[in-house]
Amino acid sequence: MKRALPAVVLLVLVAGGCGTDKPEASPVPASPSSTSTSPSPSTSSLPSITKAAPQPRFADLTQGSTTSVVKLHAYDGKNASAVVEPIIFMTGDAYCRTFKIKRSDSRCVNHEYVTEASHTKVTVPIAATAKYFTWEGADGNVCLDAPEKGGTCPMTAKEFAGWFKLNEGGMVAIATTDGTLTRMAIVYTP
């Protein structure tokens, strides 16, 4: 008696154009010295190969020593921890130079500052010796060297906690040493 073998069905799915990511660069066309027997197209019909503009890179706050601007999502002074989201915060001009964006782009000419979120939250410990700063002095003076570095007027951890209660998700310029927050400075946002 013969047994029937089960049928095997191979299903191939082809997905095209349905993602939200940018498409990858086209492959490099075959060189004229390739072994293809078909006629080669004229060089004017070949796609031009251009180097992709640099993409934003966000600081890794969990190791090493770094500075960054972040959105502060949670602050717990008693347990010495903060939940932050690294962001890009640059002048429009610096952003366009850094990421090689055409000077005619509205981000270069119509925006004083450009922000770009990483959409990544990380919990970072706060050093017992962390320093806190604000851009607004007690006497009303503005304490600011560069907006992306945050304020320069010292404040206490308690004052910082009070500011955070009113400004959850606010921007803070931070510094880390060995993955621990050592400086938190409130960033001025009009």
C-alpha positions in Angstrom: 0.0 0.0 0.0 1.4 3.4 -1.0 1.1 6.4 1.4 0.4 9.8 0.0 3.0 12.5 0.9 1.7 15.7 2.4 1.6 18.6 0.0 4.0 21.4 0.9 2.9 24.9 0.0 5.3 27.7 -0.1 3.8 31.1 0.4 5.8 34.2 -0.5 4.7 37.6 0.6 6.0 40.7 -1.1 5.6 43.9 0.7 6.4 47.1 -1.1 5.8 50.7 -0.1 3.9 50.0 3.0 6.4 50.9 5.6 7.1 54.2 7.2 10.9 54.0 7.1 12.9 55.6 4.3 13.8 53.3 1.5 17.3 52.0 1.3 19.6 53.4 -1.4 19.4 51.8 -4.8 22.1 49.1 -5.5 25.0 50.3 -7.5 24.5 49.5 -11.2 26.7 46.7 -12.6 29.9 47.9 -14.1 30.5 47.6 -17.8 33.1 44.9 -17.1 30.4 42.6 -15.6 29.6 39.3 -17.4 26.1 40.4 -18.5 25.4 39.8 -22.2 22.6 42.4 -22.4 23.5 45.8 -23.7 24.4 48.3 -21.1 22.3 51.5 -20.7 23.8 54.9 -21.5 25.5 56.6 -18.6 22.9 59.4 -18.6 20.1 56.9 -17.8 22.0 55.4 -14.7 20.7 56.6 -11.4 23.1 59.1 -9.7 24.7 57.7 -6.5 24.6 60.3 -3.8 25.9 60.0 -0.3 23.0 60.0 2.2 22.9 63.0 4.6 24.0 62.2 8.1 21.1 61.2 10.4 20.7 62.5 13.9 22.5 60.5 16.6 21.3 60.7 20.1 23.6 60.5 23.2 23.8 57.2 25.0 23.2 58.4 28.6 23.7 55.0 30.2 27.5 54.8 29.9 30.5 57.0 29.6 30.5 60.8 29.9 28.3 63.0 27.7 26.2 66.1 27.4 22.8 66.3 25.8 19.5 68.1 25.8 16.7 65.9 27.0 13.0 66.0 27.7 12.5 65.3 31.4 9.7 62.9 31.9 10.2 61.9 35.5 12.3 63.3 38.3 12.7 61.6 41.7 15.2 63.4 43.9 14.6 61.2 46.9 15.5 58.0 44.9 18.1 59.8 42.8 16.7 58.9 39.4 15.3 60.6 36.3 13.5 59.4 33.2 14.7 61.3 30.2 14.4 61.3 26.4 17.5 62.4 24.5 16.6 65.0 21.8 18.4 67.1 19.2 18.1 70.8 20.1 20.1 73.0 17.7 19.9 76.4 16.0 18.3 76.0 12.6 21.6 77.0 11.0 23.6 74.5 12.9 21.1 71.7 12.3 21.2 72.3 8.5 25.0 72.4 8.5 25.3 69.3 10.6 22.8 67.2 8.6 23.6 68.7 5.2 20.2 70.1 4.5 19.8 72.6 1.7 20.0 76.2 2.9 16.6 76.9 1.3 14.9 74.4 3.7 12.5 76.1 6.1 14.3 74.6 9.1 17.4 76.6 8.1 15.7 79.9 7.5 12.4 80.0 9.3 13.3 78.3 12.6 15.6 79.8 15.2 15.8 76.3 16.9 15.1 72.8 15.6 14.3 69.9 17.9 14.0 66.2 17.0 12.9 63.6 19.5 14.6 60.2 19.8 11.3 58.6 21.1 13.5 56.6 23.5 13.1 57.0 27.3 15.9 55.9 29.7 16.1 55.9 33.5 19.4 57.5 34.6 20.7 57.7 38.2 21.4 61.1 39.6 24.7 61.6 41.5 24.5 62.8 45.1 26.7 65.7 44.1 24.7 66.7 41.0 24.5 70.5 40.3 21.3 72.2 39.2 20.9 75.4 37.2 18.2 77.7 35.8 18.2 80.4 33.2 16.3 82.8 35.4 18.2 84.3 38.3 16.5 85.2 41.7 17.0 88.9 40.8 15.3 88.5 37.4 18.5 88.4 35.4 18.9 86.0 32.6 21.7 83.5 33.2 22.4 82.0 29.8 25.6 81.5 27.7 24.1 79.2 25.0 20.5 78.0 25.0 21.5 74.4 24.2 23.7 74.3 27.4 20.9 75.4 29.7 20.9 78.1 32.4 23.9 79.0 34.5 22.3 80.4 37.7 22.7 77.8 40.5 19.6 76.3 42.1 18.9 73.7 44.7 17.6 70.2 44.1 14.4 71.2 45.9 14.0 74.2 43.6 14.6 72.0 40.6 12.0 69.5 41.8 9.5 72.4 42.2 10.2 73.5 38.6 9.7 70.0 37.3 6.3 69.7 39.0 5.2 72.6 36.8 7.1 71.6 33.7 6.9 67.8 33.2 8.4 67.1 29.8 10.4 70.3 29.9 13.8 70.5 28.2 16.9 70.2 30.3 20.6 70.2 29.3 22.4 67.4 31.2 25.8 66.1 31.7 26.7 62.6 32.7 29.8 60.9 34.1 30.0 57.2 33.9 26.3 57.0 33.1 25.2 59.1 36.1 23.6 62.6 35.9 26.0 65.2 37.3 24.5 68.4 35.9 20.9 69.4 35.1 20.3 72.9 33.6 16.9 74.2 32.6 16.7 75.1 28.9 15.0 78.4 28.1 12.1 77.9 25.7 10.0 80.9 24.8 
